[in-house]
Amino acid sequence: MRHLLALITASVLALPAFAQDTGLYVGGHLGQSNAKDSCDGFTVPGVSCDDKDTAWRLLGGYQFNRNFAVEGAYTDLGEFAATGPGGTAAAEATALELVGLGMFPLSNTLSLYGKAGVYRGEVEGRLDSTLVSGSTKDTNTDLTFGAGVKFDMTRNVALRAEWQRYQDMGGDDTTESDVDVLSVGVLYRF
């Protein structure tokens, strides 16, 4: 038994460290967005409101060391809509972002991370009703932040699961809303 325990301990300590300390990476995420305030005011009978949609993100970054990286991304946050007997009001949101990631390695292959930075968002709103129709477009710059976990499957491939918030997405002509995204993603390191 003692020899088996010594063999297992030696095997675990001899495992190669998959995580690279530095380098460029690219990746993508897929998940669900939730525009937290987009359905406020639509609680009348006969009106349905959908404040959730599919979100996706394409990203690229540079990891400076085991604990710090910088990342840029384009995120499509989806469409949020309210529908009633008189028509539909909808909004589509996208964001360009630049964030810093602080990572805390738990092992050679598993890390927790937090992220914070800024985004430039665009919300396109539409109103289609029997009385009036029209569209608006707003852009804004605000804060984004989140947290997640990363698992290094190989030296070049990692999986991530995260939560991220885009604070006060929208602007003057569309309703402002915090948008939360829960997603999973894959990274490829060069």
N, C-alpha and C positions, 0 to 999 in steps of 0.2 A: 504494500500500500504506500509506504514512504517513497519507494522508487517511482511509482506511478505519479504521485504528487510532484516529485522533483522533475519528472519528464514533462508534465503539463505546464508547470511553472516555467521551465526552460523554453518550451515551445511558444508560450505566450510572449515571453520577453524577446524571443528571436523573430517575432512577426515583423515584416517590413513596415515601415511607416509609409502609408499611402499618400498622406497629405503633402503636397508640395508647399514650400514656404513662400515662394515668389512666382510671379508670372501672369501672363495674360489669360483670360478665360472668356467664354461666351456661353449663353444659355437661354433657356426659355422656361416660363411658368404657365400653368393653366389652373384656374380655380373659379371661385364664386365671389362676386362683388355684392355689396349691400350698401345702398345709398340711404343712410340712416334717417334723414329728415325729408326725403323726397315724397313720402306719402302723407305728410302732415297736411291737414285740411281736406283730405279726400275721404272722410268718414261719413259720407252721406249715403242713404240707401240707393242702390242701383249703380253705384260707382265702385269699380274695382281698381286697385292700385298694386302694381308689381314693382317692388324696390330692390329686386335681386336679378342678377344676370351672370352670364359667363364672362370671365375676365381672362386676358392673356397678356404676357409680357415677353419681349425680346430684350436681352441685356448683354452688356460687355463690361469687363472690369479688369482691374489689375490688383493682384494681391502683393503687398509690399513685404509682408512677413506673416508668421503664423497668426498674428493677432489683429492685423489691419489691412483693409482693402478699400478701394474706391470703385464705384459702379455707376454706369449710366444705363438708362433703360427707356424704352417706349412701352407704354401700357395702354391697352384698350380695356376700359372699365365696363363696357356694355351699354345697354339701353334700359331706361327706367320709364314706366308709362302708367298713366291713369286713364281708364276707359269708362265712359258712361253713355246714357241714352243720347246725349247731345254731341258726342265726339270723343276725340282722344288728345291727350297732352302727353308728349314724350320728350325725353332728353337723352342724348348720347354723350358719353364723356371719354376723353383720352388724356394722357399725361406723358410729358417728357420729364425725366427726373435725374438728379445727380445726388448720390448718397455715399456716406462713409459707413463701413461695416467694422464693428469691433467684435472680435471673435474670442471665445474662451474654449480652448480644446479640453475635452473631457478624457480623450484617449487619442491614439494616433489616427483614428478614423472618424471620430465623432466630435462635433463642436456645437456649442450654442453660440448664437450671434444676435446682436442688436444692430439696427440701422437707423440713420437719421440724415436728413438732407432737405433739399428743396425740389419742388416740381413746378412745371409750367403746364397748367391744365387748360383744356378747351371743352366747353359744353355747348352742343348744338341742340336748341329746343325747337319743338314743332307743336303747333296747335291746329288740329283739323276738326272743325265743327260745322254744324249746319248754318251757324250765324257768321262765323269769322274763321279765317285760316291765316297762318303766318309762321314765320320762323325767326329765331334769334340765334346769335352766336356770342358767347362770352369767353374771354380768356382771363386767367388769373395766375398769380404766383403765390405759393404758400408752402407750409411745412409738410413733410411726410416722414413717418417713422414706423418702425416695426421690429419684430423679433422672430427668430426661427431656430431651426436645428438643421445641421448639414452632416451627411454621412458620405464619406469617401469610399466608393465602391472599388475603385482602382486608382492608380497614380493619376490618371487623366479624367476620370468620370466621377461626379458626385451627385447625390440627390439632396434636395432641400425641401423642407416644409416650413411655411411661414404665414404670419399675419402681418398686414401692413395697412396703415391708415393714411389717406389723403385728406388733410384738414381743409375744411371750407371750400370744397370744389364748387365752382360756379362763379357768379358775379352779379352785376347790376341788373341784367335782363333775364337771368334765370335764377332759380332758387338755389341758395348755397346749401350744401350738405356735406357732412363728413362721409367719405366712402371708405369702407373697410373691405379688404380682400384677403380671403383665405386661399392659399394656393400650394401646389407642389410643383417642383421644377427639377430640371436636369442641367448640370454645368459640364462643360468640356474645357479642360485646361491644356494649353499648348506646352 
